[in-house]
Amino acid sequence: MLKKINQAILQVLESSRKKIDFKRINYLPRWAILCFDSAILIIALVFTKIIISNIQHIAYYSFLPSKQEYIIIFINVLFFILFRTYAGLIRHSTFIDAIKFFLATLSTLLTILVIYYAYFIFTEEEWFMLPELFVYSVISFCGLFLFRILVKQVFDVYFNYVNVDSQINVLVYGTGENAIAIASALRSEKPLRYRVLGFVDKVGKNKSKEILGLPIIYPKRKTAVILRAYQAQALILADNSLTKEESISIVDNCLEYNFKVFRAPLLSDIESNKSLSNQIQKIQIEDILGREPIKLDNKLVAKEIYNKCILVTGGAGSIGSEIVRQVANYKPSKLIILDQAESPLYQIQLEIKHNFPNLSFEAVIADVRNPKIIEDIFLKYTPQLVYHAAAYKHVPLMESYPSEAVFANVIGTKNIADFSVKYNAEKFVMVSTDKAVNPSNVMGASKRIAEIYVQALQDKLKTDNSSNTNFVTTRFGNVLGSNGSVVPLFKRQIEEGGPLTITHPDIIRYFMTIPEACQLVIEAGAMGNGGEIFIFDMGEAVKIIDLAKKIIRLAGYVPYKDIDIKVVGLRPGEKLYEELLTEKSKTLPTYNEKIMIAKVETYDYNAINNSIADLVLIAKNKDKFGIVKKMKEIVPEFLSMNSDFEKFDKKIV
């Protein structure tokens, strides 16, 4: 019935589309709505007389209301005023409006019955025919209710009709409460952005039923085939029971055939002051990584950080700033954000000030390479927990400027570590990289030397029993979305129309998200007792060319057709694959099965300290080849790749 009404309305709109502009129709004033409702009551009374006259074969000489009938209409209008039926906007009528009309009609009926019997007792005459009263009540209620449905339907069909070009036809994956609530909310939005065509139920128990008047589809075939069959343009994932593997399979299938995929928020996460359409998010590359997210021990972390003074170096970088955000949640007594980059530091300062107004923190511009400034900071704040994220990390740049890698990554780490000991910090947590394992470039080698120094310092402190500072290191792979990583590069290249550039078709990498990387760093600080290098299970390695294809499809394009992919060759120092352990290294488990401790070769503190001193002298002279030669002496497994420094590898015994 409703579909026929919609079709009729569409025909009317099509014939008069140039004459009517519903967008310019203002909301009616309350008195006008009350007049409309009163007119419906009079019409209902006329229909009542016609019906009663046909049933009882009574000839009505006049269909104008009698004195008694005017009283009935007056009482009915009084109850309209009492229940405020006129207060709602007709085009936005809801079930609540129907309840108000029902109560008003029922109250009118009961009131007239009381008047009827009171009049009969005193005069023994019928004031009104009872059948006419009951029929009038039913017709008036139906008339008022149907009038609002008709007006609401006209506006709904019209707005959907005029915005049809901007609507996205979607199927909702899921039949649970979350999926139904999301679909219902999307259908009620004006203007309509997503046109829901049906629900996909992976279980298939309700495939012959409907939800919200829409079909429930059992996915016997691939999701992309179902989308094409129902002429849908996109899929909204709203099934909370989907596993990571199921989600990845669905998304990959949709992307392969150029269908868009969106992720619906949980009901508990919906922001009430924001349009739901704006909260339906596109699937991001982070959502289709081939591994489950890491779950960490928040209680242990809270115990470690709460009410302590925390220093985060490199606190304005992609990793450091996320460490700052997460640490701020655990209510430290003081948070020191240290970085040399002015603009990013200012941005994180504004963010923390806004999101954590009660947190005591300081944004400090300083360079970890300057020992005088760093000591002043330690002297002033005496941090109890240090997260060292300051470093140079870009492989090709450090290959060109090895002295800068030495100053920032080696000396910077040494300065922070030494002053952590001098000023009795409880923990020093170093952020390292998988590129420090069997390094093939200057950047990785510099980070490995920093690791060696930190571990040697820890061993010396334990042997001498001269300090309670504990040093721990964390290693992880590539971080999605970090400054200079491949994903932002690909997105920028897509915005420019392509091509996407990869260095080799067979190159693979392990990936993790920025929040996960920082959770690892923070928990390492909590669980570490000193001297450990923490690594964790990063799941399956990802082929960069496959990653490029997925990012292109996520952007709504077809690889090699809309956006090309170009192989440009390996960069200096770049490997085809990265490692988290050397062949000689072993791992020990922790209470978290995703996090392990790498057992690596240790070095004598005095020997490494002297080697670093020699390395610094060479670096000050800007002798590129001398620096790399010395690095290869300190880290024998450092074998350069695609680099001018390869010629020195054979000389290392």
C-alpha positions as CSV (number, residue, x, y, z in Angstrom):
1,M,0.0,0.0,0.0
2,L,2.8,2.4,1.0
3,K,4.7,1.6,-2.2
4,K,1.6,2.5,-4.3
5,I,1.3,5.8,-2.4
6,N,5.0,6.6,-3.0
7,Q,4.5,5.8,-6.7
8,A,1.5,8.1,-6.9
9,I,3.4,10.9,-5.1
10,L,6.3,10.5,-7.5
11,Q,4.0,10.8,-10.5
12,V,2.5,14.0,-9.0
13,L,6.0,15.4,-8.3
14,E,7.2,14.5,-11.8
15,S,4.3,16.4,-13.4
16,S,4.7,19.4,-11.2
17,R,8.4,19.5,-10.5
18,K,8.9,23.0,-12.0
19,K,5.9,24.4,-10.1
20,I,6.5,23.1,-6.6
21,D,9.6,23.8,-4.4
22,F,9.0,22.0,-1.1
23,K,12.3,23.3,0.2
24,R,10.7,26.8,0.3
25,I,7.6,25.7,2.3
26,N,8.0,26.9,5.8
27,Y,6.7,25.2,8.9
28,L,3.0,26.0,9.6
29,P,2.2,28.0,12.7
30,R,0.4,26.1,15.5
31,W,-2.9,27.9,15.0
32,A,-2.9,26.8,11.4
33,I,-2.3,23.1,12.3
34,L,-5.1,23.4,14.9
35,C,-7.4,24.7,12.1
36,F,-6.4,21.9,9.8
37,D,-7.2,19.4,12.6
38,S,-10.6,21.0,13.3
39,A,-11.4,20.9,9.6
40,I,-10.6,17.1,9.6
41,L,-13.0,16.7,12.6
42,I,-15.8,18.4,10.6
43,I,-15.1,16.2,7.6
44,A,-15.1,13.1,9.9
45,L,-18.5,14.2,11.2
46,V,-19.9,14.4,7.7
47,F,-18.6,10.9,6.8
48,T,-20.1,9.7,10.1
49,K,-23.5,11.0,9.1
50,I,-23.3,9.4,5.7
51,I,-22.3,6.0,7.2
52,I,-25.0,6.1,9.9
53,S,-27.7,7.2,7.4
54,N,-26.8,4.2,5.1
55,I,-26.8,1.8,8.0
56,Q,-30.0,2.9,9.7
57,H,-31.7,4.1,6.5
58,I,-32.2,7.5,7.9
59,A,-32.4,10.5,5.6
60,Y,-30.2,13.4,6.7
61,Y,-31.7,16.7,5.5
62,S,-28.5,18.6,6.4
63,F,-24.9,17.6,6.8
64,L,-24.1,20.8,8.7
65,P,-23.2,20.1,12.3
66,S,-25.9,20.5,14.9
67,K,-25.6,22.3,18.2
68,Q,-24.6,19.1,20.0
69,E,-22.1,18.2,17.2
70,Y,-20.5,21.6,17.5
71,I,-20.1,20.9,21.3
72,I,-18.4,17.6,20.4
73,I,-16.0,19.2,18.0
74,F,-15.3,22.0,20.6
75,I,-14.5,19.4,23.3
76,N,-12.3,17.5,20.8
77,V,-10.3,20.7,20.1
78,L,-10.0,21.4,23.8
79,F,-8.3,18.0,24.2
80,F,-6.1,18.8,21.2
81,I,-4.9,21.8,23.1
82,L,-4.5,19.8,26.4
83,F,-2.4,17.1,24.7
84,R,-0.6,19.7,22.5
85,T,-1.3,17.7,19.3
86,Y,-0.7,20.9,17.3
87,A,2.9,21.4,18.7
88,G,4.5,18.8,16.5
89,L,5.8,19.5,12.9
90,I,3.6,17.6,10.5
91,R,6.4,16.6,8.2
92,H,8.3,15.2,11.1
93,S,5.4,13.3,12.8
94,T,6.3,10.2,14.8
95,F,4.6,7.5,16.8
96,I,4.3,9.9,19.7
97,D,2.0,12.1,17.7
98,A,-0.3,9.1,17.0
99,I,-0.4,8.4,20.8
100,K,-1.4,12.0,21.5
101,F,-4.2,11.8,19.0
102,F,-5.4,8.5,20.4
103,L,-5.4,10.0,23.9
104,A,-7.2,13.1,22.7
105,T,-9.9,11.0,20.9
106,L,-10.3,8.6,23.8
107,S,-10.7,11.5,26.3
108,T,-13.2,13.2,24.0
109,L,-15.2,9.9,23.7
110,L,-15.3,9.4,27.5
111,T,-16.2,13.1,28.2
112,I,-19.1,13.0,25.7
113,L,-20.3,9.7,27.2
114,V,-20.4,11.3,30.7
115,I,-22.3,14.3,29.2
116,Y,-24.6,11.9,27.3
117,Y,-25.6,9.9,30.4
118,A,-25.9,12.9,32.7
119,Y,-28.2,14.6,30.2
120,F,-30.2,11.3,29.8
121,I,-30.7,11.0,33.6
122,F,-32.0,14.5,34.0
123,T,-34.2,14.8,30.8
124,E,-34.6,11.1,29.8
125,E,-33.8,12.2,26.3
126,E,-30.9,11.1,24.1
127,W,-28.5,14.0,23.6
128,F,-26.6,12.2,20.8
129,M,-26.8,8.9,19.0
130,L,-24.2,6.6,20.5
131,P,-23.4,4.8,17.3
132,E,-22.7,8.1,15.6
133,L,-20.3,9.0,18.5
134,F,-18.2,5.8,18.2
135,V,-18.0,5.9,14.4
136,Y,-17.0,9.6,14.6
137,S,-14.2,8.8,17.1
138,V,-12.8,6.1,14.8
139,I,-13.0,8.2,11.6
140,S,-11.6,11.3,13.2
141,F,-8.6,9.5,14.7
142,C,-7.9,7.7,11.4
143,G,-8.3,11.0,9.5
144,L,-5.9,12.9,11.7
145,F,-3.4,10.0,11.7
146,L,-3.6,9.4,7.9
147,F,-3.3,13.2,7.2
148,R,0.0,13.3,9.0
149,I,1.3,10.1,7.3
150,L,0.4,11.5,3.9
151,V,2.1,14.8,4.6
152,K,5.2,13.1,6.0
153,Q,5.3,10.7,3.1
154,V,5.0,13.5,0.5
155,F,8.0,15.3,2.0
156,D,10.0,12.1,2.4
157,V,9.4,11.0,-1.1
158,Y,10.1,14.5,-2.4
159,F,13.4,15.1,-0.6
160,N,14.6,11.6,-1.6
161,Y,13.5,12.3,-5.1
162,V,15.3,15.6,-5.5
163,N,18.5,14.2,-3.8
164,V,18.5,10.9,-5.6
165,D,21.7,11.7,-7.6
166,S,23.7,12.3,-4.3
167,Q,22.4,9.1,-2.6
168,I,24.5,6.0,-2.2
169,N,22.6,2.7,-2.5
170,V,23.9,0.5,0.3
171,L,23.5,-2.9,1.9
172,V,24.0,-3.2,5.7
173,Y,26.1,-6.2,6.7
174,G,24.5,-7.5,10.0
175,T,21.0,-8.0,11.5
176,G,21.8,-7.3,15.1
177,E,20.6,-4.3,17.2
178,N,23.5,-2.2,16.1
179,A,22.8,-2.8,12.4
180,I,19.1,-2.2,12.7
181,A,19.6,1.0,14.7
182,I,22.1,2.3,12.2
183,A,19.9,1.5,9.2
184,S,16.9,3.1,10.9
185,A,18.8,6.3,11.7
186,L,20.2,6.5,8.2
187,R,16.7,6.2,6.7
188,S,15.4,9.0,8.9
189,E,18.1,11.5,8.0
190,K,17.3,14.5,5.8
191,P,18.6,14.9,3.2
192,L,19.1,11.2,2.7
193,R,22.7,10.3,2.0
194,Y,22.6,6.5,2.2
195,R,19.6,4.6,0.7
196,V,19.5,1.3,2.6
197,L,18.3,-1.6,0.2
198,G,18.5,-4.5,2.6
199,F,20.5,-6.4,5.3
200,V,23.1,-9.2,4.8
201,D,22.8,-12.0,7.4
202,K,25.9,-14.3,7.5
203,V,24.0,-16.9,9.6
204,G,21.0,-17.1,7.2
205,K,18.3,-17.9,9.8
206,N,16.1,-15.0,8.9
207,K,16.6,-15.0,5.1
208,S,12.8,-15.2,4.4
209,K,12.0,-12.3,6.8
210,E,12.3,-8.6,6.6
211,I,13.6,-5.8,8.8
212,L,12.2,-2.3,8.5
213,G,10.4,-3.5,5.4
214,L,13.7,-4.4,3.7
215,P,14.8,-7.9,2.7
216,I,17.3,-10.0,4.7
217,I,19.9,-11.6,2.4
218,Y,21.8,-14.7,3.0
219,P,25.3,-14.5,1.4
220,K,25.4,-17.8,-0.5
221,R,27.6,-16.0,-3.0
222,K,30.5,-13.5,-2.7
223,T,29.5,-10.1,-1.2
224,A,30.4,-8.3,-4.4
225,V,27.9,-10.5,-6.4
226,I,25.1,-9.7,-3.9
227,L,25.9,-5.9,-4.1
228,R,25.7,-6.1,-7.9
229,A,22.4,-8.1,-7.8
230,Y,20.8,-5.5,-5.6
231,Q,22.3,-2.6,-7.6
232,A,24.1,-1.4,-4.4
233,Q,27.1,0.8,-4.6
234,A,28.5,0.2,-1.2
235,L,28.5,-2.0,1.9
236,I,28.2,-0.8,5.5
237,L,29.8,-3.2,8.0
238,A,27.6,-3.1,11.1
239,D,28.0,-6.7,12.4
240,N,30.0,-6.7,15.7
241,S,30.4,-10.5,15.6
242,L,32.7,-10.5,12.4
243,T,36.2,-11.7,13.0
244,K,39.2,-9.9,11.6
245,E,39.6,-12.6,8.9
246,E,35.9,-12.3,7.9
247,S,36.1,-8.6,7.7
248,I,39.3,-8.6,5.6
249,S,37.8,-11.2,3.3
250,I,34.6,-9.2,2.8
251,V,36.5,-5.9,2.2
252,D,39.0,-7.5,-0.2
253,N,36.2,-9.0,-2.2
254,C,34.3,-5.7,-2.4
255,L,37.4,-3.7,-3.3
256,E,38.4,-6.2,-6.0
257,Y,35.1,-5.3,-7.8
258,N,35.3,-1.6,-7.0
259,F,32.5,-1.5,-4.4
260,K,32.9,1.0,-1.5
261,V,33.0,-0.3,2.0
262,F,32.1,1.7,5.1
263,R,32.3,0.9,8.8
264,A,29.4,1.8,11.1
265,P,30.1,3.1,14.6
266,L,28.9,1.2,17.7
267,L,25.7,2.6,19.2
268,S,27.7,3.6,22.3
269,D,30.2,5.5,20.2
270,I,27.7,7.6,18.2
271,E,28.0,11.3,18.9
272,S,24.5,12.7,19.4
273,N,25.4,16.2,18.2
274,K,26.7,14.9,14.9
275,S,25.0,13.6,11.8
276,L,25.2,9.8,11.6
277,S,26.1,10.0,8.0
278,N,29.3,11.8,8.9
279,Q,30.1,9.1,11.5
280,I,29.9,6.3,8.9
281,Q,33.6,6.0,8.1
282,K,35.4,4.6,5.1
283,I,37.4,1.4,5.7
284,Q,41.0,2.5,6.2
285,I,44.1,0.5,5.4
286,E,44.6,-0.1,9.1
287,D,41.3,-2.1,9.2
288,I,42.5,-4.7,6.7
289,L,45.9,-5.6,8.1
290,G,46.2,-9.3,8.4
291,R,46.4,-9.6,12.1
292,E,44.4,-9.1,15.3
293,P,45.1,-5.9,17.3
294,I,47.3,-6.2,20.4
295,K,45.7,-6.1,23.8
296,L,47.8,-4.7,26.6
297,D,47.7,-4.6,30.3
298,N,46.3,-1.2,31.1
299,K,46.3,-1.8,34.9
300,L,50.0,-2.4,34.9
301,V,50.6,0.7,32.8
302,A,48.4,2.8,35.1
303,K,50.3,1.7,38.1
304,E,53.6,2.6,36.4
305,I,52.7,6.1,35.2
306,Y,50.1,7.5,37.7
307,N,51.3,10.5,39.6
308,K,54.8,10.4,38.2
309,C,56.8,13.0,36.2
310,I,57.2,11.7,32.7
311,L,59.6,12.9,30.0
312,V,58.9,12.2,26.3
313,T,61.6,13.1,23.9
314,G,60.6,13.6,20.2
315,G,57.2,14.3,21.7
316,A,56.0,16.2,18.7
317,G,56.7,13.4,16.2
318,S,54.2,10.8,15.0
319,I,55.3,8.2,17.6
320,G,56.2,10.6,20.4
321,S,53.0,12.6,20.1
322,E,50.9,9.4,20.4
323,I,53.0,8.3,23.5
324,V,52.1,11.8,24.9
325,R,48.4,11.3,24.3
326,Q,48.4,7.8,25.8
327,V,50.5,8.8,28.8
328,A,48.2,11.8,29.5
329,N,45.3,9.4,30.0
330,Y,47.0,7.8,33.1
331,K,47.2,11.1,35.0
332,P,51.0,11.7,35.5
333,S,51.9,14.4,38.0
334,K,53.9,16.2,35.3
335,L,54.3,15.6,31.6
336,I,57.4,17.0,29.8
337,I,57.1,17.1,26.0
338,L,60.5,17.7,24.4
339,D,61.2,18.3,20.7
340,Q,63.2,20.6,18.5
341,A,60.5,21.1,15.9
342,E,58.6,24.3,16.8
343,S,55.4,24.0,14.8
344,P,54.6,20.3,15.6
345,L,55.4,21.0,19.3
346,Y,53.0,23.9,19.3
347,Q,50.3,21.7,17.8
348,I,50.6,18.9,20.4
349,Q,50.7,21.6,23.1
350,L,47.4,23.0,22.0
351,E,45.9,19.5,21.7
352,I,46.9,18.4,25.2
353,K,45.8,21.7,26.7
354,H,42.4,21.2,25.1
355,N,41.9,17.5,25.8
356,F,43.5,17.4,29.2
357,P,42.8,20.8,30.8
358,N,43.7,19.6,34.3
359,L,47.0,18.0,33.3
360,S,50.2,19.7,34.4
361,F,52.6,19.6,31.4
362,E,55.3,21.6,29.8
363,A,56.3,21.8,26.0
364,V,60.0,22.2,25.9
365,I,62.0,23.1,22.7
366,A,65.3,21.4,23.0
367,D,67.7,19.2,21.0
368,V,68.7,15.9,22.5
369,R,72.2,16.3,20.9
370,N,72.9,19.3,23.2
371,P,74.0,17.8,26.6
372,K,74.0,21.2,28.4
373,I,70.4,21.9,27.6
374,I,69.3,18.3,28.3
375,E,71.0,18.4,31.7
376,D,69.2,21.6,32.6
377,I,65.9,19.9,31.8
378,F,66.7,16.9,33.9
379,L,67.9,19.2,36.7
380,K,64.7,21.2,36.6
381,Y,62.1,18.5,36.3
382,T,63.9,15.3,37.5
383,P,61.7,12.9,35.4
384,Q,60.9,9.5,36.9
385,L,60.1,7.8,33.6
386,V,61.7,8.6,30.2
387,Y,60.3,7.6,26.8
388,H,63.0,8.3,24.3
389,A,61.4,8.6,20.8
390,A,63.7,11.4,19.4
391,A,65.5,10.1,16.3
392,Y,66.2,10.6,12.7
393,K,64.6,7.7,10.9
394,H,64.6,8.3,7.1
395,V,66.8,5.8,5.5
396,P,67.9,7.6,2.2
397,L,68.6,10.9,4.0
398,M,70.7,9.3,6.7
399,E,72.6,7.4,4.0
400,S,73.5,10.8,2.6
401,Y,74.2,12.4,6.0
402,P,75.7,9.7,8.3
403,S,77.1,12.3,10.7
404,E,73.6,13.5,11.5
405,A,72.5,10.0,12.2
406,V,75.4,9.6,14.7
407,F,74.6,12.9,16.4
408,A,70.9,12.4,16.7
409,N,70.5,8.7,17.1
410,V,73.7,7.7,18.9
411,I,74.7,10.8,20.9
412,G,71.1,11.9,21.5
413,T,70.3,8.5,23.0
414,K,73.6,8.5,25.0
415,N,72.8,12.0,26.4
416,I,69.3,11.1,27.5
417,A,70.5,7.7,29.0
418,D,73.4,9.2,30.9
419,F,71.3,12.0,32.5
420,S,68.6,9.5,33.3
421,V,71.2,7.7,35.4
422,K,72.6,10.9,36.9
423,Y,69.2,12.2,38.0
424,N,67.9,8.8,39.2
425,A,65.1,8.2,36.7
426,E,63.3,4.9,37.4
427,K,62.9,3.8,33.8
428,F,64.3,4.7,30.4
429,V,62.3,3.3,27.5
430,M,64.0,3.5,24.1
431,V,62.1,3.4,20.8
432,S,64.1,1.4,18.3
433,T,63.3,-0.2,14.9
434,D,63.5,-3.5,13.1
435,K,66.0,-1.8,10.8
436,A,68.5,-2.2,13.7
437,V,68.5,-5.9,13.1
438,N,71.2,-6.9,10.6
439,P,71.3,-3.3,9.5
440,S,71.7,-2.6,5.8
441,N,71.8,1.2,6.1
442,V,73.3,4.0,8.2
443,M,70.0,4.7,10.0
444,G,69.6,1.1,11.1
445,A,73.2,0.9,12.2
446,S,73.0,4.1,14.3
447,K,69.9,2.7,16.1
448,R,71.7,-0.6,16.7
449,I,74.7,1.3,18.2
450,A,72.2,3.1,20.5
451,E,70.7,-0.2,21.5
452,I,74.2,-1.6,22.3
453,Y,75.1,1.4,24.4
454,V,71.9,1.3,26.4
455,Q,72.3,-2.4,27.1
456,A,75.9,-2.1,28.0
457,L,75.1,0.8,30.4
458,Q,72.4,-1.4,32.0
459,D,74.9,-4.2,32.6
460,K,77.4,-1.8,34.0
461,L,74.9,-0.4,36.5
462,K,73.9,-3.8,37.6
463,T,77.5,-4.9,38.1
464,D,78.4,-1.8,40.0
465,N,75.1,-1.6,41.8
466,S,75.4,2.2,41.4
467,S,72.0,3.1,40.1
468,N,68.4,1.9,40.2
469,T,67.6,3.2,36.6
470,N,66.3,0.4,34.4
471,F,66.8,0.5,30.6
472,V,64.4,-1.3,28.2
473,T,64.2,-1.2,24.4
474,T,61.3,-1.8,22.0
475,R,61.7,-2.8,18.4
476,F,58.8,-2.8,15.9
477,G,58.3,-2.6,12.1
478,N,56.9,0.1,9.9
479,V,54.2,2.3,11.4
480,L,51.1,3.1,9.3
481,G,50.5,6.8,9.0
482,S,53.7,8.0,10.6
483,N,55.6,10.9,9.2
484,G,57.4,9.8,6.0
485,S,55.9,6.3,5.9
486,V,54.6,4.7,2.7
487,V,50.8,5.2,3.3
488,P,50.8,9.0,3.5
489,L,53.1,9.0,0.4
490,F,50.6,6.8,-1.5
491,K,47.7,8.9,-0.5
492,R,49.4,12.1,-1.6
493,Q,50.3,10.4,-4.9
494,I,46.7,9.4,-5.4
495,E,45.5,13.0,-4.8
496,E,48.0,14.1,-7.5
497,G,46.6,11.6,-9.9
498,G,49.4,9.0,-9.6
499,P,51.4,7.1,-10.3
500,L,52.1,5.3,-7.0
501,T,55.8,4.5,-6.8
502,I,57.2,1.4,-5.2
503,T,60.9,0.5,-5.0
504,H,60.6,-3.2,-5.9
505,P,57.6,-5.5,-6.8
506,D,58.8,-8.1,-4.2
507,I,59.5,-5.8,-1.3
508,I,57.6,-6.8,1.9
509,R,57.2,-5.1,5.2
510,Y,55.6,-5.7,8.6
511,F,53.1,-3.0,9.6
512,M,51.4,-1.8,12.8
513,T,49.3,1.2,13.7
514,I,50.7,4.2,15.6
515,P,48.5,3.6,18.7
516,E,49.6,-0.1,18.8
517,A,53.3,0.9,18.5
518,C,52.9,3.4,21.4
519,Q,51.0,0.9,23.5
520,L,54.0,-1.5,23.1
521,V,56.4,1.2,24.1
522,I,54.4,2.1,27.2
523,E,53.8,-1.5,28.3
524,A,57.5,-2.3,27.8
525,G,58.3,0.4,30.3
526,A,55.8,-1.1,32.7
527,M,56.9,-4.8,32.4
528,G,60.6,-4.3,31.8
529,N,63.1,-4.9,34.6
530,G,66.1,-3.6,32.8
531,G,68.2,-4.8,29.8
532,E,65.4,-6.2,27.7
533,I,64.8,-5.7,24.1
534,F,61.0,-6.2,23.5
535,I,59.7,-7.3,20.1
536,F,56.2,-8.5,19.3
537,D,54.2,-10.6,16.9
538,M,53.4,-8.3,13.9
539,G,51.4,-10.9,12.0
540,E,51.8,-11.5,8.3
541,A,54.2,-9.5,6.2
542,V,52.6,-7.3,3.6
543,K,53.7,-6.9,0.0
544,I,54.1,-3.2,-0.7
545,I,52.6,-3.6,-4.2
546,D,49.5,-5.3,-2.7
547,L,49.3,-2.5,-0.2
548,A,49.4,0.0,-3.0
549,K,46.6,-1.7,-4.9
550,K,44.4,-1.8,-1.8
551,I,44.9,1.9,-1.1
552,I,44.0,2.7,-4.7
553,R,40.8,0.7,-4.4
554,L,40.0,2.2,-1.0
555,A,40.2,5.6,-2.7
556,G,37.6,4.5,-5.3
557,Y,40.0,3.9,-8.2
558,V,41.1,0.9,-10.3
559,P,44.8,0.0,-10.1
560,Y,46.7,0.4,-13.4
561,K,43.5,1.8,-15.0
562,D,42.7,5.0,-13.1
563,I,46.0,5.1,-11.1
564,D,49.2,3.5,-12.3
565,I,51.8,1.8,-10.1
566,K,55.4,2.4,-11.1
567,V,58.5,0.5,-9.9
568,V,61.4,2.9,-9.3
569,G,64.1,0.6,-7.9
570,L,65.5,0.0,-4.4
571,R,66.8,3.1,-2.6
572,P,70.2,3.2,-1.0
573,G,70.3,1.0,2.1
574,E,66.9,-0.5,1.5
575,K,66.2,-4.3,2.0
576,L,63.6,-6.4,0.3
577,Y,62.4,-7.5,3.8
578,E,63.0,-6.5,7.4
579,E,63.8,-8.7,10.4
580,L,63.1,-8.4,14.1
581,L,65.9,-10.8,15.2
582,T,69.3,-11.9,14.0
583,E,70.0,-15.6,13.3
584,K,71.9,-15.8,16.6
585,S,69.2,-14.2,18.7
586,K,66.6,-16.1,20.6
587,T,63.3,-15.0,22.2
588,L,61.8,-15.5,25.6
589,P,58.0,-15.3,26.2
590,T,56.2,-12.8,28.4
591,Y,52.8,-12.9,30.0
592,N,51.4,-11.3,26.8
593,E,51.7,-13.9,24.0
594,K,52.1,-11.1,21.4
595,I,55.2,-9.6,23.2
596,M,58.6,-11.3,23.4
597,I,62.0,-10.5,24.8
598,A,64.9,-10.8,22.4
599,K,68.1,-12.3,23.8
600,V,71.0,-10.6,21.9
601,E,74.7,-10.3,22.2
602,T,75.9,-7.9,24.9
603,Y,78.9,-5.6,24.8
604,D,81.4,-4.3,27.4
605,Y,80.5,-0.8,28.5
606,N,84.0,0.7,28.4
607,A,84.7,-0.8,24.9
608,I,81.4,0.6,23.4
609,N,81.9,3.9,25.1
610,N,85.3,4.3,23.7
611,S,84.1,3.2,20.2
612,I,81.3,5.8,20.3
613,A,83.8,8.5,21.3
614,D,85.9,7.6,18.3
615,L,82.8,7.6,16.1
616,V,81.9,11.1,17.3
617,L,85.3,12.5,16.5
618,I,85.0,11.1,12.9
619,A,81.5,12.5,12.6
620,K,82.6,16.0,13.7
621,N,85.0,15.9,10.7
622,K,82.1,15.1,8.4
623,D,84.0,12.1,7.0
624,K,81.2,10.0,5.5
625,F,83.3,7.0,4.6
626,G,85.2,7.1,7.9
627,I,81.9,7.2,9.8
628,V,80.5,4.2,8.0
629,K,83.8,2.2,8.4
630,K,83.7,2.8,12.1
631,M,80.0,1.8,12.3
632,K,80.8,-1.5,10.6
633,E,83.5,-2.1,13.1
634,I,81.1,-1.6,16.0
635,V,78.3,-3.5,14.3
636,P,79.9,-6.3,12.2
637,E,76.6,-7.5,10.8
638,F,76.1,-4.1,9.2
639,L,76.2,-4.9,5.5
640,S,75.2,-2.0,3.2
641,M,72.8,-2.6,0.3
642,N,72.3,-0.5,-2.8
643,S,74.8,1.9,-1.4
644,D,78.2,3.4,-2.1
645,F,79.3,2.0,1.3
646,E,79.1,-1.6,0.1
647,K,82.8,-1.5,-0.9
648,F,83.7,-1.5,2.8
649,D,81.8,-4.7,3.7
650,K,84.5,-7.1,2.4
651,K,87.1,-5.4,4.6
652,I,85.3,-6.4,7.7
653,V,86.5,-9.7,9.1
